[in-house]
Amino acid sequence: TKTLIPFLEKIKSQNIEIKNVVVDAGYESFLNYEYLEKNNYVSYIKTNIL
């Protein structure tokens, strides 16, 4: 889960604007949810719940 935020920051630094973020369950973490919400992304994260 340590790769999502740096990846999105790199995209932002290149002036690429995205709104929706779709990732698999490996990116599910409080830190990622918090970052996505604070930066106004619409997130679609698959959960680990069956």
N, CA and C atoms as an extended XYZ file, in Angstrom:
150
Properties=species:S:1:pos:R:3:atomname:S:1:resname:S:1:resid:I:1 pbc="F F F"
N         0.810       -1.212        0.000 N   THR     1
C         0.000        0.000        0.000 CA  THR     1
C         0.846        1.265        0.000 C   THR     1
N         2.142        1.107       -0.053 N   LYS     2
C         3.014        2.285       -0.028 CA  LYS     2
C         3.261        2.855       -1.417 C   LYS     2
N         2.616        2.306       -2.431 N   THR     3
C         2.879        2.775       -3.793 CA  THR     3
C         1.782        3.654       -4.371 C   THR     3
N         0.569        3.565       -3.862 N   LEU     4
C        -0.542        4.316       -4.456 CA  LEU     4
C        -0.355        5.823       -4.332 C   LEU     4
N        -0.060        6.291       -3.147 N   ILE     5
C         0.060        7.737       -2.934 CA  ILE     5
C         1.213        8.328       -3.747 C   ILE     5
N         2.418        7.752       -3.727 N   PRO     6
C         3.483        8.303       -4.576 CA  PRO     6
C         3.120        8.281       -6.064 C   PRO     6
N         2.428        7.233       -6.497 N   PHE     7
C         1.996        7.148       -7.892 CA  PHE     7
C         1.039        8.290       -8.237 C   PHE     7
N         0.050        8.532       -7.388 N   LEU     8
C        -0.902        9.617       -7.645 CA  LEU     8
C        -0.229       10.987       -7.553 C   LEU     8
N         0.723       11.132       -6.641 N   GLU     9
C         1.467       12.393       -6.535 CA  GLU     9
C         2.286       12.647       -7.802 C   GLU     9
N         2.875       11.602       -8.362 N   LYS    10
C         3.647       11.754       -9.600 CA  LYS    10
C         2.740       12.182      -10.744 C   LYS    10
N         1.581       11.565      -10.840 N   ILE    11
C         0.623       11.952      -11.877 CA  ILE    11
C         0.236       13.420      -11.710 C   ILE    11
N        -0.048       13.815      -10.467 N   LYS    12
C        -0.437       15.199      -10.186 CA  LYS    12
C         0.687       16.170      -10.554 C   LYS    12
N         1.935       15.798      -10.284 N   SER    13
C         3.074       16.672      -10.579 CA  SER    13
C         3.290       16.865      -12.077 C   SER    13
N         2.737       15.950      -12.877 N   GLN    14
C         2.840       16.057      -14.334 CA  GLN    14
C         1.620       16.753      -14.937 C   GLN    14
N         0.836       17.393      -14.054 N   ASN    15
C        -0.367       18.131      -14.465 CA  ASN    15
C        -1.381       17.260      -15.197 C   ASN    15
N        -1.434       15.997      -14.816 N   ILE    16
C        -2.446       15.090      -15.344 CA  ILE    16
C        -3.560       15.038      -14.306 C   ILE    16
N        -4.748       15.369      -14.732 N   GLU    17
C        -5.865       15.433      -13.800 CA  GLU    17
C        -6.731       14.182      -13.919 C   GLU    17
N        -6.892       13.488      -12.820 N   ILE    18
C        -7.783       12.332      -12.805 CA  ILE    18
C        -8.765       12.485      -11.653 C   ILE    18
N        -9.916       11.861      -11.797 N   LYS    19
C       -10.941       11.945      -10.760 CA  LYS    19
C       -11.213       10.578      -10.137 C   LYS    19
N       -11.210        9.539      -10.957 N   ASN    20
C       -11.547        8.195      -10.496 CA  ASN    20
C       -10.298        7.340      -10.329 C   ASN    20
N       -10.250        6.601       -9.225 N   VAL    21
C        -9.132        5.703       -8.949 CA  VAL    21
C        -9.708        4.308       -8.713 C   VAL    21
N        -9.275        3.352       -9.525 N   VAL    22
C        -9.736        1.966       -9.408 CA  VAL    22
C        -8.523        1.092       -9.104 C   VAL    22
N        -8.551        0.420       -7.954 N   VAL    23
C        -7.432       -0.436       -7.555 CA  VAL    23
C        -7.955       -1.723       -6.914 C   VAL    23
N        -7.073       -2.719       -6.821 N   ASP    24
C        -7.491       -3.985       -6.218 CA  ASP    24
C        -7.312       -3.956       -4.698 C   ASP    24
N        -7.651       -5.060       -4.073 N   ALA    25
C        -7.667       -5.144       -2.613 CA  ALA    25
C        -6.305       -4.909       -1.969 C   ALA    25
N        -5.237       -5.084       -2.701 N   GLY    26
C        -3.907       -4.852       -2.152 CA  GLY    26
C        -3.652       -3.403       -1.755 C   GLY    26
N        -4.471       -2.505       -2.248 N   TYR    27
C        -4.316       -1.081       -1.939 CA  TYR    27
C        -5.286       -0.612       -0.867 C   TYR    27
N        -6.034       -1.535       -0.299 N   GLU    28
C        -7.007       -1.173        0.728 CA  GLU    28
C        -6.291       -0.904        2.047 C   GLU    28
N        -6.283        0.354        2.467 N   SER    29
C        -5.714        0.729        3.758 CA  SER    29
C        -6.332        2.050        4.189 C   SER    29
N        -6.326        2.283        5.481 N   PHE    30
C        -6.865        3.536        6.002 CA  PHE    30
C        -6.127        4.727        5.402 C   PHE    30
N        -4.813        4.624        5.312 N   LEU    31
C        -4.005        5.722        4.781 CA  LEU    31
C        -4.413        6.067        3.348 C   LEU    31
N        -4.625        5.048        2.525 N   ASN    32
C        -5.034        5.299        1.143 CA  ASN    32
C        -6.438        5.888        1.073 C   ASN    32
N        -7.372        5.340        1.862 N   TYR    33
C        -8.726        5.900        1.889 CA  TYR    33
C        -8.696        7.367        2.311 C   TYR    33
N        -7.916        7.662        3.330 N   GLU    34
C        -7.810        9.029        3.841 CA  GLU    34
C        -7.239        9.969        2.772 C   GLU    34
N        -6.165        9.549        2.121 N   TYR    35
C        -5.544       10.364        1.070 CA  TYR    35
C        -6.524       10.619       -0.071 C   TYR    35
N        -7.195        9.562       -0.523 N   LEU    36
C        -8.131        9.693       -1.640 CA  LEU    36
C        -9.263       10.649       -1.296 C   LEU    36
N        -9.780       10.552       -0.089 N   GLU    37
C       -10.866       11.442        0.322 CA  GLU    37
C       -10.398       12.889        0.418 C   GLU    37
N        -9.248       13.115        1.043 N   LYS    38
C        -8.733       14.479        1.208 CA  LYS    38
C        -8.390       15.138       -0.121 C   LYS    38
N        -8.091       14.331       -1.139 N   ASN    39
C        -7.721       14.875       -2.443 CA  ASN    39
C        -8.849       14.773       -3.469 C   ASN    39
N       -10.056       14.531       -2.966 N   ASN    40
C       -11.277       14.546       -3.787 CA  ASN    40
C       -11.282       13.549       -4.937 C   ASN    40
N       -10.688       12.387       -4.725 N   TYR    41
C       -10.762       11.324       -5.720 CA  TYR    41
C       -12.013       10.487       -5.459 C   TYR    41
N       -12.606        9.986       -6.512 N   VAL    42
C       -13.665        8.991       -6.390 CA  VAL    42
C       -12.957        7.648       -6.454 C   VAL    42
N       -13.043        6.888       -5.377 N   SER    43
C       -12.261        5.651       -5.320 CA  SER    43
C       -13.140        4.414       -5.416 C   SER    43
N       -12.607        3.440       -6.129 N   TYR    44
C       -13.218        2.128       -6.256 CA  TYR    44
C       -12.140        1.127       -5.861 C   TYR    44
N       -12.229        0.645       -4.625 N   ILE    45
C       -11.221       -0.273       -4.101 CA  ILE    45
C       -11.906       -1.588       -3.744 C   ILE    45
N       -11.451       -2.658       -4.371 N   LYS    46
C       -12.006       -3.970       -4.041 CA  LYS    46
C       -11.616       -4.303       -2.610 C   LYS    46
N       -12.567       -4.768       -1.840 N   THR    47
C       -12.281       -5.106       -0.447 CA  THR    47
C       -11.841       -6.562       -0.324 C   THR    47
N       -11.249       -6.883        0.814 N   ASN    48
C       -10.831       -8.254        1.095 CA  ASN    48
C       -11.963       -9.098        1.660 C   ASN    48
N       -13.111       -8.496        1.880 N   ILE    49
C       -14.257       -9.208        2.439 CA  ILE    49
C       -14.890      -10.065        1.354 C   ILE    49
N       -15.156      -11.312        1.669 N   LEU    50
C       -15.772      -12.216        0.691 CA  LEU    50
C       -17.249      -11.992        0.588 C   LEU    50
